[in-house]
Amino acid sequence: MRDAEAIYRTPLGAAGGLAVTGSGRQHARRAVTDRKLPSFAVVLVERGQGWLETAATGRMSLTGPALFWLFPNRVHSYAPDEGGWDERWALFEGSFTRDFVRLRIIAERHPVVALHHLDEVVRLFGKLHADLLDDTNLGQASAALMLHRIVISAARQASGAADRRQERRDMPDIVETLRRRATQPLDLAAFAAEHGMSPATLRRRVTLETGLPPKAFQLRARMDHAKQLLATTDEKIETIAAMIGLDDPFYFSRVFHEREGCSPREFRARYPRV
């Protein structure tokens, strides 16, 4: 790896969702000890080995290719072994990070991700760095997009999704069946048996595919269908509730308001038919 490189950028005032504030690469030989960062960071170890230590995990051994996440205002230490390691890194912040944590796409208790597809991640880091060097509004926006892709790529590799595509190739059909039957009561055990798996396996695989367990996914599908009916038809609220499988229009209105932040009538007023 070439000599150390590092660039830092002040995020755009309007870029509140996700902003990359720094990027670099180096052949690291020294330890980072008892440090806190004001933002999130991701460190990619292309080759080499060493350790990472945080309050949430204790000391963990680390062998490249791998990456690890660092959380803001958390004390951390890490170091390569005597031979050093080749690393790339990026600093980032913004409201999207709350979603990453809430959805467990990045996790403080599981910060290290072993990588099975290093080339993809190296390419994303390289593009991110080039975008920051560009130092334009478009460059910063593109760098944020690359960081988002790094997060998703790492999450897929952490879950083993990239290596289980053959196993999961039937999942789109299963998810579509769940969506199609969303207005019907769901017997999870029977549905799982229908597809040759246990309820626990079904729940895990549907959650991995959609981000939601089966019943929560079906409720979202019901609400999405209700929004479509509210925006494109003149059906009464109680009729729409029945059409999505909820006999109690008051319960429908309460659930709709909890999810959408407005009542069904308010939603319809926001999106009048053309």
N, C-alpha and C positions, 0 to 999 in steps of 0.2 A: 504494500500500500504506500502511496505517496506521502509526503510530509503532511502534518496535521493541517486541516482546513476548518474554519469556523466562520459562520456569518450569523448575525443577529438582526432582527427586524422588529420594529414597533408595529403592532397590529393596527389595521385600519379601524377607525372609529366605528364604522358601520358593520364590521365583520365580527358580530357577536356570537355567531353560531360555532365557528371553529376557526382558529387562527394559529399558524405556525410562527413562532417567535425566534427560532434559531435552528441551525442545522450544521452538522460537521462530520468529519471522518478523521481517523488517525490510527496509528499502530500504538496502542496504549501499553505502557509498561508500569505505570504507577497506580497506587491505590487511591481511591476516593474514600475519604473517611468522615463519618459523622456529619454529613452534609444535608442541608435542606434546600429545596428549590421552591420558588414561588409559583411554579406552573407544573403541569404534567411533563413527563419526558419518556421517550422510548429509546432504548439502546439496543442496537443490533450487533451481535458478536458473530462475525462471518466465520472466523476460524480461531482456534485457541481455546483455553479453558481457564477457569478461576472460580470466583465465588461472589455471591450477593448476600447481603445481610440487611434485613429490615425488622422493625419491631413486630410486624405482623407475621413474619415467617421464620425469624431466626436466621442462622447462616445456612445457605444452600450452595451446593456445588453447581457449577455451570459449565457446560461444554458446547462450543459452537458446532454447527450453526444454531443459534438461538437468539431470541430477543427477550428483553424484560422491560416492564413498565415501572416507572417511578411516580409516586403520587405527591401532590403539592404539600408543602409544610410537614413532611414526614422525614424523620432522620433515616438516612440510608448510608451504607458503605458497600463498596465493591472493588474487586481487584483481579487482574489477570495473574496467572502463574508467572514464573521467572521468564518464560519465553515471550510473554506479552500476548495480546490478542488484537486482531483487526476489528475495529468497531466503527459503526456509523451511529449518529444520534440525531434526535429532533426534539425540540421543546414545543409544547402546544397548550392552548387554553381555549375557553369558550363554553357556552351553554351546552353544546353537544356532548361534552365530557360527562355531564350528569346522566345523559342517556346511556353512554357507554357503560358507566358504572351500574346504573339501575338495571340494565338488561344483562349485566354480568358479562359483557363482551370483554371488558378488562376488569381484573379482580385483584384487590390488594393482597389477598391471602394466596393468590396463585399468580404471581407476577411473571414467572418465567415460562416462555413458550418455546418448546423444541420445534425447529423448522425442518420440514421434509421437502419444501420447495423453495430453496434459498434464492434461486435466480429471480423469481417473481418479486420477492421482497427487496432484493438489491436493486432491481430496476426501479421500483417505486421510490426507494430512498434517493436514488440518483436523479430521478425526475423532480422530486421534491426539492433537492438541493439546487438544481438548475433553475427551478422556478423562483426560489428565493433570490438567487443571484440576479435574475431579471429585474427585480426591484420595481415592479409596476403593480398597479391594482390587479390586473389580470394575472400576473405572476403569483401574487399572494393568494388569490382565489384558487389558482390551480394547485399551489402547494398545499392548501387546506384539503383539496380534493384528494391529493396523493396520500396525505396523512390518514384521511378517512379510509382509503383503500388499504393502507397498511393495517389499520385496526381490524378491518373485515378479514383480510387475508390471514392475519395472525389468529383471529378467533376461529376461523375455519380449520386451520391447522391444529390449534389447541384441542378442538373437539374431535379431530380425526375425520372431519367431514370430507376433506379432499381425498382421503384414502378409503372412504367408505361409500363413494359415489355408486359403485356397483351394487352394494348392499341396499342403498337408499333409492335406487332408480324407480322403485314403485311408489315412493312417497308422494309425488305430485298427484297420482291417481287417488291415493288415500285421502289426501287433503281436499281434493276436489269432491270426493264422495262426502266428506264431512261438511263441506260448504253446501252441497246440494241437499243434504238432509238436515240442515241447520234448524229448520222449523219443526222438526220432529224430536220427541224425547230421545236422548242418547243413553243407551245401555252400553257403558264403556266395555264391560267384560264381553258382551256379545259381539260388539263391533270389533274388538281386538281379535277374538276367536275367528271371526269372519275373514280376517286378514292374516291368520296364522301366527299370532304373537300374543304375548301376555299383556294385560292392561298396563303394567309398568313400562314395558318396552314400547307400547303404542304411545303412552304419554311422553316418554323421553324422546321418541323419534319425531312426533308431531311438534313438540316444543322446540326441538332443534331446527326443524324445517320452517316453522312459522313464527317462533318467538313466544307462542302461547300454548298452554295445555289444551286438549281437545274441546272441553266445554267452554272455556274462555274464547277460543277461536270461533266456535259456533255462535256465541253471543255477539261477538264483533261482526260476524257475517250477517246476523239478523239485523243489527243496527245499521249496517251499511245498506242492506236491502230496504230498510225502513226509510232511510234518507233518500234513496232513489225514488221510492214511491211518493214521498212527501214533495219532492221537487218536480216530479213528472206527471202526477195524477191529481185529481180533485177528490180522492177518496177521503172519507172521514177518518179522524184519528183512531177511533175504536175499530174501524174496518181494517186499517193498516196494522194495528196491533194484532188483530186476529190473523191477518195474512202472513205475519212473521211468526205465528205460533204462540202468541201471548194473549190469553183470553181476557185478562184484566187490563183495560186501557190506562188505569191509574198507575199500575205497576210499570207498564210500558213507558209512560211519561216520566216516571221517577228514574228509571234506569237510563232512559235517553238523556235526561238532564244531567245525570251524574257523569255520563260519558262525553257528552257534547257541550256541556256548559250552557245549554239553552233548552227550552221546551220544544216539542215537535212543532207547535204552531209558530214559534219564533224562528225555527229553522226554515219552515216553509216560507215565511215572510222574507227571509234573507235571500232565498233562491226562487223568486217568482217564475212561473212558467212563461216561456217565450211564446 
